[in-house]
Amino acid sequence: MIYGHFLESAFFGNIEGGVFDEGSPLAYGGDSPRNGLRTDVIALCRELGLPVVRWPGGNFTSAYHWEGGIGPRDSRPRRLELAWGSEESNHFGTDEFLAWCAEVGTEPYLAHSCRDVDEAVRWLEYTNYAGDTEFTRRRARNGHPAPYGVKYWGLGNEVYGDWQMGHRSVAAYAADAAEHARFLRAVDPSLKFVAVGRTDDRDGWTETVLGAVGNQIDYLSFHLYGATTQQVDGASEYDAIVAQSLYFEQQIVQYSDLVGGLAARNAGERPLALSLDEWNIRHVEPATWPEPQPSDDGGTVAREVDGLATHPAHRVNRWSPRTLADALFYAGVFHALHRAGDREVPVAMANTVNLLNANGVIVARPNGAVRAATYHVWDLYQNHLGPVALAADVRSPGRLTAVRQGDERDHRGEFRTYPATVPDLDVSATQTADGGSIRVAVINRHRDNAIRAGLSLDERRDALPARAGVKQLTADDVLASNSLSTPDAVSLRDLGAVELTDASYDFPPHSITLLSFDLDVPD
């Protein structure tokens, strides 16, 4: 579940022009809720495998009224939406999202605003209730007589922020969350709830929320974003990008400890987990630059910026392509999540922002869709690593540097940093469920140097097989990205079985390598 994804309505080609494109020759036709779903996008999602997808947001959640998105499309209300200042057609609603989830084979995660308990209950009645009511009859008329059985439900989004419609104090939110959890569970006792957490814990946010709903929820959410000026400063940003997974790991560990301590103090009986249900690295640029526009080939239309200031950079470019450097950052975050897996309160779900377009792992344009550079990180870690984490003892060269604290700024508008030693090699070791194979994922963060590393199992250099299967993600350019015309500039290469000399391997610069060792396991 840590390899999950996120879709937000009315958000930079995430839905309309992304997973949903009515009238496109690449989309389903007909009269069912599948009408408009992009088949090329569905194929890429099936190939990757999506464990869970969160929708309709994000900020969009806070003002969303689900009833506007059901029934005949030509009678659905078109509304001004206030999260992103656009207009929402409501043509992609609950039935379309759940039909899409069925097509790609993923678990849906519905996020409600947690502002109106009756509206939330009726949404759950529409999706999950098996009886004979007005809402179940409407569901049947809309093409789905049987309950959908949606398991994961979010109780609000970033309610602590004054940018949210429905922003309120922690006491008010905690009371609302408790009421929502109580009555939603009365409709369906099997639900799993995600409540709003906050890593900096201002106003005692986490303690208050846990005190109110700690024995009713399953996950406490938190959101983390990195930041880079790579489209302004180019490859000189590389080291700052790949180091920011250390910031993520620090935040994960600290928040896990905080939640675990508070739960123990309050004698909580329900096992808790964390949900990192928004995370990414933002590409930021000066607001004085022309507004970025999507190009037909993927990425951003070229702009004239000569003579314009290059700093300060605060505006997020939602159309800039994901690069190899971003891919190494994502891999570092996955390693952090793996290492935190045995903590008392682990991260048991994570959803990157976004699945598609808007800095996503898939890029869709009217004439096709392509795997972004970062698509291959999800493929490598989700589909080729083992599910059982092993301890990895790593001795690596590194460098002491100032690591960015995400997109946090100081009073001068500069990135906040803290000093840390960033190791060149970052390793996550895993084992397959049957114990027959050990998989070792190795990030070489060094921009220019290959690093030869010896490998041992239980401190024995001769305990691993002399041959390993090798898969590798790298490119000549650290800012290489994929487009419709160059779809494989960054791709996952299968190097086959490789002989290891003296139980060592040379890890290329700026790369992710997966070594697979098949063991002789007794029957």
SEVEXLO-256966 format. One record per residue: residue in one letter; y, x, z of N, C-alpha, C, O in turn. Coordinates in steps of 0.1 Angstrom, whole numbers, plus 5000, padded with zeros to 4 digits. Layout:
BEGIN
AYXZYXZYXZYXZ/...
// end
This chain:
BEGIN
M498850085000500050005000501350095000502450034998/I501150225002502350305002502850334988503850384985/Y502050294978502350314964502950184958502750164946/G503550104966504049974961505449984954506050094952/H505849874949507049864940507949744944507649674953/F508949734936510049644940510749584927510949664918/L510949464927511749394916512949324922512749254932/E514049334916515249254921515849184909516149234899/S516049054912516648964902518149004900518749054909/A518648984887520049004884520449154886521549184888/F519449244884519749384888519449474876518249524875/F520349504868520349614858519049624850518349724849/G518649514844517549504835516249514842515149534836/N516249484855514949484862514049374858512849384856/I514649254858513949134854514249094839513449124830/E515449034837515748994823516049124815516949204819/G515349134804515449264796514449364801514349474796/G513649334812512649424817511349354817510649354806/V510849314828509549244829509549114822508549054818/F510749054819510948924814511948924803513048964805/D511548874791512448884779512148764770511348784760/E512648654773512348534765512748554751513848604747/G511848514742512048514728511748654721511848664709/S511448754729511048884724509748874717508848814722/P509548944706508248954700507249024708506049024706/L507749094719506849174728506449084740505749144749/A506848964740506648874752505648764749505548724737/Y505048704759504248584757505148474753506348464757/G504648384745505248254742504548144749503848164759/G504748024744504047904750504847834760506047864762/D504247744767504947654777504647694791505147624801/S503747784794503347814808504347914814505247964807/P504247934827505148034833505048174828505948264830/R503948204820503848334813504848354802505148464798/N505448244797506448254786507548354790508248334800/G507748454782508748554784508348684791509148774791/L507148684796506648804803506348914792505548884783/R506849034794506649134784505249194785504849244795/T504549184774503149224774503049384774502049434779/D503949454768503949594768504149654782503549744787/V505049584790505249624804504049594812503649674820/I503449474810502249434817501149544815500449574824/A500949584803499949684799500149814807499249874813/L501449864808501649984816501449964831501050054837/C501749844836501549814850500049814853499649864863/R499349744844497849744846497249884846496449914855/E497749964837497250104836497550184849496650254853/L498650164854499050234866498350174879497850254887/G498350044879497849974891498949964902499550064906/L499249834905500349814915499749744927499249634926/P499749804938499149744950499949624956499349534960/V501349634955502149534961503549544954504049654952/V504149424952505449424946506349324953506049214955/R507549374958508549294965509549224956509949294946/W509849104958510749024950511248904959510548864967/P512548854957513448874946514548984949515449004941/G514349064959515249164963514849214977513849174982/G515749294983517049344979518149254983517949144988/N519349294980520549224983520549084977521148994982/F519949074965519848944959519248834968519548714967/T518348874976517648784985518548704994518248584996/S519648764999520448705009521048575005521348485013/A521348554992521948424987521048344978521448254972/Y519748384978518848324968518348184973517948174985/H518348084965517747954968516647934958516847914946/W515447934963514247944955514047814946513447824936/E514447704951514347574944515047574930514647504921/G516047664929516747674917515947744906516247734894/G514847804910514047884900512647814898511747894894/I512547684899511247624896511547504887512747454886/G510547454880510647334871511047384857511047494854/P511347284848511647314834512847404833513847384840/R512747514826513747614826515047564821516147604826/D515047474811516347424806517147334815518247304813/S516447304827517147214837517447294849518047244859/R517147424849517447504861518947544862519547564851/P519547544873520947574874521247724872520647814877/R522247744863522847884861523847904872524847824873/R523748014879524648024891525348164891524748264886/L526548174896527148304899526348354911526248294921/E525948484910525248544921526148654927526848724919/L526148664940527148744947526748884951527548964956/A525448914949524949044953525449154943525949254947/W525449114930525749214919526849164910527249224900/G527449044913528548994906528248954892529048954883/S526948904890526548864876526248714877526448644887/E525648664866525248524866523748524865523148594857/E523148434873521648424874521248304866521648194870/S520348324856519848204848518848124855518648004852/N518148184865517048124872515848094863514948024867/H515848154851514648134843513448214847512348174844/F513648314856512548384862512548354877513348404884/G511648264880511548214894510148244900509448324896/T509848164910508648184918507448174909506548264910/D507248074901506048064892505948174882504848224880/E507148214877507048334867506648464874505848534869/F507248484886506948604893505448604897504748714896/L504948494902503548494907502548494895501448554896/A502948434883502148454871502148594867501148644862/W503248664867503348804864502448894873501748974869/C502448864886501648934896500148914892499349014893/A499748794888498348774885498048854872496948904871/E498948854863498748934850498549084853497649144847/V499349144862499249284864498249314875497849434877/G497849214883496849234894497449294906496849394912/T498549244911499149294923499349194933499349074930/E499549234946499849144957501349114957502149214956/P501748984957503148954958503648964972502948934982/Y504949014973505649014986506948944984507848994977/L507048824990508248744988509248765000508848765012/A510448794997511448815007512348695008512948654997/H512548645020513448525022514648575029514648675036/S515748495028517048545034516948525049517748595056/C516048455055515948425069517248365074517748385085/R517848275066519048205070518848055072519647995079/D517748005066517547865067516047845069515247855059/V515547805081514147805083513447685075512347705071/D514147575073513547475066513347515051512247485045/E514347585045514147635031512947725031512147725021/A512847815040511647905041510347835042509447865034/V510347735050509047655052508647585039507547585035/R509647525032509347455020508947555009508147515000/W509447675009509047774999507547805001506747814992/L507247825014505847855018504947735015503847755010/E505447615017504647495014504347494999503247454995/Y505347524991505247524976504147624972503347594963/T504147744978503347854973501947844979500947874972/N501747804992500547824999499847705004498647705007/Y500547595005499947475012498947405002499247394990/A497847355008496747295000496847145000496047074993/G497747085008497746935009498446864998498646924987/D498746735000499346654990500746614995500946515002/T501746694991503146664994503946674982503546704971/E505246644984506146654972506146794966506146804954/F506146894975506247034970504947074963504947154953/T503747034969502547074962502347004949501747054939/R502846884948502846804935503746874925503446884913/R504946924929505846994920505147124915505247164904/R504447194925503747314920502747284910502547354900/A501947164912500947134902501647094888501147134878/R502747024889503446994876503947114869504047124857/N504247224877504747344871503647434867503847554864/G502347384867501247464861500347534871499447604866/H500447504884499547574893499147484905499747484915/P498147394902497647304912497147364925497447314936/A496447484924495947544936496947624943497947674937/P496847644956497847734963497747874958496747924953/Y498947944958498948084954498448174964497848284961/G498548144977498048234988498848354989498248464991/V500248344989501048464991500948515006501248435015/K500548635008500348685021501548755028501748735040/Y502348825020503348905026504748835025505148795014/W505448825036506748755036507748845044507548885055/G508948865037509948935044510948845051511348735045/L511348875063512248795071513648855070514148925079/G514248835058515648895056515649025050514649095048/N516849065046517149195040518449255045519449205043/E518349375051519549455055520549365062521749375059/V520149275071521049175077522149245085523149185087/Y521849375089522849445097524049485089525049525094/G524049475075525049525067526149415063525749305060/D527349445064528449355060528549325045529249245041/W527649395037527549365023526649245020526549205009/Q525949205030524949095029525648955031526348945041/M525348855023525648725027524648685038523448705037/G525148635049524348615061524248725070523448735079/H525148825068525248935078525548875092526348785094/R524848925102525048875116524648975126524049085122/S524948945138524549035149523049045151522348965146/V522649155158521249175160520649055168519549015166/A521449005178520848895186520648775178519648705179/A521648745169521448625160520348645150519548555148/Y520248765145519148785135517748775142516848715137/A517648835154516348835161515948685164514748655163/A516848605168516548465171516148395158515148315158/D516848425147516448365134515048405130514248325125/A514748535131513448585127512348525135511248495130/A512548515148511548455157511248305153510148265152/E512348235150512148095146511448085132510548005130/H511848165123511148165110509648205111508848135105/A509348315119507948355120507148245126506048215122/R507748175136506948065143506647955134505447915133/F507547905126507347785118506647825105505847735100/L506847945099506047985088504647995091503747955084/R504348055103502948075107502247945110501047925109/A503047835114502547705116501947645103501047565103/V502547685092502147635078500847725074499947665069/D500947855076499847945072499648055082500448145082/P498648045091498448145101498148285096498148375104/S497748295084497248425079498348515074498148625069/L499648465074500748545069500948685076500648695087/K501448775068501948905074503448915071503948905060/F504148935083505648935082506249075083505749165089/V507349095075508149215075509549185081510249105074/A509849235092511149205098512049325095511649435092/V513349305096514349405093514549505104514849465115/G514249635101514549745110515749815106516449785096/R516049925114517250005111517050145118516950155130/T517050245109516650375115517650435124517250505134/D518950405122519950465132520050385145520650435154/D519450275145519350185157520650165164520650155176/R521750145156522950115162522849975169522149885164/D523549955180523549825187522149795193521949675196/G521349895194519949865199519249775190518449685195/W519449785177518849695167517349675169516849565170/T516649795168515249785168514649735181513749645180/E515249765192514749715205514849565206513949495211/T516049515201516249375202515349295193514749195197/V515149345181514249275171512849275177512149175176/L512349395182510949395187510849305199509749245201/G511849305207511749215219511649065215511048995223/A512149035204512148885200510948855192510348755193/V510548945183509448915173508349025173507449015164/G508349115182507349225181505949175181505049245176/N505649065188504249015188504048905177502948845178/Q504948895168504748805157504748865143504248815133/I505248985142505449055129504349165128503649195137/D504149205115503149315112503849445108503349545110/Y505049425102505749545097507249535102507849425103/L507849655104509249665106509749745094509349865092/S510749695087511149765075512249865078512949855088/F512349965069513550055069513650105055512750105047/H514950145052515250185038515850325038516650365047/L515450405028515950545027516250575012515550535003/Y517450645011517850684997518350824997519050865006/G517850904988518351034985519551024976519850914971/A520151134972521251134962521351264955521051374961/T521651264942521851374934522951354924523251244919/T523651464921524651464911524151534898524951604891/Q522851524895522251604884522851574871522951654862/Q523351444869523951414856525351474855525951474844/V525951524866527251584866527051734866527651814859/D526151784875526051934878524851994871524652114873/G524051914865522951974857521852034866521651984877/A521152134861519952194867520352264880519452294888/S521652294883521952354896521652264907521652304919/E521452134905521052034915519652044919519251974928/Y518852114911517352104913516952124928516252044933/D517452234934516952264948517352154958516652124967/A518552104956519051994965518151864963517951794973/I517651844951516851724948515451734955515051654963/V514751844953513451854958513351874973512351844979/A514451924979514451944993514651815001514351815013/Q515051704995515451585002514251515007514351425015/S513051545003511851485009511751525023511051455031/L512251645027512251685041513151585050512751555061/Y514251545044515051445051514251315053514251255064/F513551275043512751155044511651165055511451075063/E511051285055509951305065510551305079509951245088/Q511751365081512351355094512651215098512351175110/Q513151135089513550995093512250915096512250835105/I511150935088509950865090509350895104508950805111/V509351025107508751065120509651005132509050955141/Q510951025131511850975141511750825143511650775155/Y511650745132511650605134510250555139510150465146/S509150625134507850595139507850615155507250535162/D508350725159508350755174509150645181508750605192/L510350615176511150515182510450375183510450325194/V509850335173509150205173507950205182507750115189/G507250315181506050325190506450325205505750265213/G507550395208507950405222508450265227508150225238/L509250195219509750065223508549965224508649885233/A507649975215506549875216505749895228505249805235/A505450025232504750055244505550015256504949955266/R506850035256507649995268507649845270507649795281/N507649775259507649625260506249565260506149445259/A505249645262503849605264503449515252502849415253/G503849555240503549485228502049485225501349595227/E501449375222500049365220499649375205498449405202/R500549345196500249335182500449475176501549535178/P499449535169499649665162500749655152500749565143/L501649745152502749745143502649855133501949965135/A503249835121503349935111504749935106505549835108/L505150035098506450045092506350005077505250035071/S507349955071507449925057508649985051509749945054/L508450095044509550155037509850085024509450135013/D510349955025510249865014511449875004511649794996/E512349985006513250034996513350184998513650225009/W513150254987513450394987513550454973512950404964/N514350554972514550614959515550734961515950754972/I515850804950516950894950517950854940517650824928/R519150844944520250784936520850894927521051014932/H521150864914521950954906523350904907523750794902/V524250984913525650944915526551024906526251144903/E527650964903528651024893530050974897530150874905/P531051034892532450984895532650844889532250814878/A533350764897533750634893534750634882534950534875/T535450744879536450754869535750774855536450764845/W534450804855533750814842533650674836533550574843/P533450664822533150534816531950474822530950544825/E531950344824530750274829529550304821529550294809/P528450344828527250384820526650254814526550144819/Q526050274802525450164794524050214790523850334787/P523050124789521750164786521650194771522250124763/S520950304767520750334753519450264748518550244757/D519350244736518150174730516850264731515750214731/D517050394733515950494734515550514748514550594751/G516250454758516050484772517150574777517750654769/G517450564790518550644795519850584792519950464791/T520950664791522350614790522950654777522750764772/V523750564772524550594760525450714763526050714773/A525550804753526450924755527850874757528350784751/R528550944766529950904770530851034768530351144770/E532151004766533051114765533651134779534451054784/V533351254785533851274799534651404800535051444810/D534851474788535551594788536951574794537651474790/G537351654803538751644809538751554821539751544828/L537651474823537651384835537151464847536351554846/A537551424859537151484871535651464873535051364869/T535051574878533551564880533251534895532051504898/H534251534904533951494918535251424923536351454918/P535151344933533951304940533051214932533451144924/A531751224935530751134928530151034938529451074948/H530450914936530050804945529350694938528450624944/R529650664925529050554918527650584914527350694909/V526750494916525350504912525150474898525550364893/N524550564890524250534876522850474876521850544877/R522750344874521450274874520650294861519450264860/W521250354851520550374838520150514835519550544825/S520550614844520150754841518650774842518050714851/P518050844833516650864833516150944845516751034849/R514950914849514250994859513751124853513351124842/T513851234861513551364856512351424863511851374873/L511951544858510851614865511351654879510451644888/A512551694881513051724895512851594904512351614915/D513151474899512951354907511451344910511151304921/A510651374900509151354902508651444914507851404922/L509151564915508751654926509251604939508651614949/F510451544939510951474951510051364955509651354967/Y509651274946508751164949507451214955506951164965/A506951324949505651374954505851424968504951404977/G506951484971507251534985507251414995506851435006/V507851304991507851184999506451135002506151095013/F505651134992504251084993503551185003502751135012/H503751315002503151405012503551375026502751375036/A504851335028505351305041504651175046504351165058/L504451075037503850955041502350985045501850925054/H501651065038500351105041500251165055499351135063/R501151265057501151335070501351235082500951265093/A502151135079502551035090501450925091501550835100/G500350935083499450825083498650805096498150695099/D498550915104497750895116498650885129498150895140/R499950855126500850835138500550695144499950615137/E500950675156500750545163501350435155500650325154/V502450455149503050355140503350415127504350485124/P502350405118502450465104503250385095503550265097/V503650445084504250365072503050315065502250395059/A502850185065501650125059501950045046501049995040/M503250045043503649985030504950055026505750085034/A505050085013506350135007506550084994505550054986/N507850054990508149994977509350064972510450054977/T509150134961510250214955511150124947510650014941/V512450154947513450074940513850154927514450264928/N513450114915512749994912511550024904511250134900/L510749914901509549934892510049964878509450054871/L511049894873511349904859512849904856513649824863/N513249984847514750014845515350044858514650074868/A516650034859517350054872516750174880516350154891/N516550284874515950404880514450384883513950444892/G513750304875512350274877511450374871511750464864/V510150344874509050434868508650394854507850464848/I509150274850508950234836510350204830511150144837/V510550234818511750204811511450114799510650144791/A512149994799511949894788513249884781514349874786/R513149874767514249844759513749734749512549714748/P514649674741514149564732513049604723512249524719/N512949734719511949774709510749844716509849904708/G510549844729509449904735509649944749510749934755/A508549994755508550044769507950184770507050214762/V508350264779507850404781507650434795508350384804/R506650524798506450574811507550674814507750774807/A508350654825509250754830508550874835507350864838/A509250984837508651104842507951074855506951134859/T508550984863508050964877506850864877506150864887/Y506550794866505350714864504150794868503150754874/H504150924863502951004864502651054878501551084882/V503751054887503551084901502650974908501751004915/W503050844905502250734910500850734905499950714913/D500650764892499350774887498550884894497350854898/L499151004895498351114901497951084915496851104919/Y498951034923498651014938497850894940496950894949/Q498050784933497350664936495950654930495050604936/N495850714918494550694911493650824911492550814907/H494150934916493351054915493151124928492351214929/L493951094938493851154952492751074959492450954955/G492151124969491251054978492050974988493151004991/P491350864994492050785003492050835018492750775026/V491350945020491250995034492051125035491751225029/A493051115044493951235046493251345054492551315064/L493351465050492851585057493951665062495051665056/A493751745073494751835078494851955068493852005064/A496051995065496352105057497252205064498352175068/D496752335066497452435072498052525061497252595054/V499352525059499952585048500852705053501752685061/R500652815047501552935049502252965036501552995026/S503552945036504252955023505553025025506253015035/P506053095014507453145014508353015014507952905010/G509553035018510552925017511952975018512153095017/R512852885021514252925022514952835032514752715032/L515852895039516752825048517952775041518652855034/T518152645041519152585033519752465040519252415050/A520852405034521452285039520752165032521052145020/V520052085039519351975033520151845034520651805045/R520351775022521151655023520551545031519351525030/Q521351475038520851355046521051235037521851145040/G520251235026520351125017521751105011522351205007/D522250985010523550955004524650935015525650875012/E524350995027525350985037526551085035526251195030/R527751045037528951125035529651155048529651075057/D530351265048531251295059532651245056532851175046/H533651275065534951225064535751275051536751215047/R535251375045535851435033535151375020535551415009/G534151295022533351245011532251335006531651304996/E532051445014530951535010529651495016529651425026/F528551535009527251495014527051555028527351675031/R526451475037526051535050524851615048523951575041/T524751725056523551815055523151855069523851845078/Y521851905069521451975081520652095077519952095067/P520652205085519852325081518352305083517952255094/A517552345074516152335075515552445066516152485056/T514352485069513552575060512752495051511952415055/V512952505038512252435028511152525022511452615016/P509852485025508752575020508652555005508852445000/D508352664998508152654984506852564980506952484971/L505852584988504652504986504552384996504752415008/D504252274991504052155000502652094996502452074984/V501752075005500352045002499951915009500251895021/S499251835002498551725008497051725004496751724992/A496151735014494751745011494051615015494351555025/T493251565006492551435009491051455005490651544999/Q490351345009488851345006488551205000489151105004/T487651204991487151074985486450994996485951055006/A486250864994485650785004484250825007483750805018/D483550874997482150904999481951045004480851095006/G483051125006483051255011482551355001482351475004/G482351314988481851404978482851494971482451584964/S484151474974485151554967486351564975486851474982/I486951684975488151714982489251734971489051804961/R490351664973491451674963492651734970493151684981/V493251834964494351904970495551894961495551954950/A496551824965497851814958498851914962499151924974/V499351994953500252104957501452094948501452094936/I502652094955503952094949504452244950504452294961/N504752304939505552424939506952394937507352374925/R507752394947509152364946510052474939511152454934/H509552594939510352704934510652684920509752654912/R511952694917512352664903511852764893511552724881/D511752884896511452994886510153064888509653124878/N509553064900508453154902507153084904507052984911/A506053134897504753084900504353144914504753254917/I503453074921503053124934501553124934500853024932/R500953244937499453254939499153224953499753284962/A498253124955497853084969496353094970495653044961/G495853144981494453144984494053014991494952954999/L492852964989492452834994491252855003490352934999/S491152795014490052805023489752665029490552585030/L488452645032488052525039487452555052486552635053/D488052495063487652535076487652685079486752735085/E488752745073489052885075488052975068488053095071/R487252925058486353005051486753005036486852895030/R487053125030487453135016486253105007486453074995/D485053115012483853095004483252955005482252924999/A483952865012483452735015483752635004483052535003/L484652664995485052574984484252614972484052734970/P483952524963483352564950484252654942485452654944/A483652734934484452834926485152774914486052834908/R484852644911485452574900486152454905485652384914/A487252414899488052294903488552224891488952294881/G488452094891489152014881490652024884491152014895/V491452044873492952064875493651954867493451944855/K494551884873495551804866496951854870497151894882/Q497851854861499151914864500351834857500251784846/L501451834865502651764860503751874861504151914871/T504251904849505352004848506051994834505551914826/A507052074832507752084819508552204819508852264830/D509052244808509852364807511252344814511752434821/D511752224812513152194817512952114830512252014830/V513552154841513452084854514151944853513751864862/L514951924844515651794842515051724830515651634824/A513851764825513251694814512951544818512651514829/S513151454808512851314810512251254798512251314787/N511651144799510951074788511850964782512750904789/S511650934769512350834762511350774752510250814751/L511850664746510950604736510550694724509450694719/S511550784721511350874710510551004714509951074706/T510651034727509951154733509251104745509651144756/P508151024744507550964755506751064764506351024775/D506451184759505551274766506251404770505551504772/A507551404770508251524775507751574788507651694791/V507551474797506951494810505651414811505751284810/S504551474811503251394812502251464820502351584823/L501251394824500251444833499151514824498551444816/R498951644825497951714817496651734825496651774836/D495551704818494251734824493751864818493451874806/L493751974827493352104822491852124823491352234820/G491052024827489652034828489152124840489952134850/A487952174839487452254850487952394848487852454838/V488452454859489052594859488352674869488052634880/E487952804865487352894874488452954883489453004878/L488252954896489153014906488753154909487553174914/T489553254907489253394910489653414924490753394929/D488653464932488953504946489453384954490353394963/A488953264951489453134957490953124957491553074967/S491553154946493053154945493453074932492653064923/Y494653024933495152964921496652994919497353004929/D497053014907498553034904499152904901498952844891/F500052854910500752734909502052754901502852834906/P502152694889503352714881504652674888504652594897/P505752734884507052684890507352544887506852484877/H508152474896508552334894507452254889507452194878/S506352244897505152174892504452094904504752124915/I503651994900502751934909501351954903501051924891/T500452004911499052034907498051964916498251964928/L497051904910495951844917494651924915494251924903/L494051984925492852054924491751964930491851904941/S490651944922489551854927488251944928487852004918/F487751944940486552024943485351924946485451844956/D484351934938483151854941482251924950481852044948/L481851854961481051924972479651874971479351774965/D478751964976477351924977477151844990477251905001/V477051714989476951635001475551585003474951534994/P474951605015473551565017473451415016474351345020/D472351365011472051225010471951165024471751045025/
// end
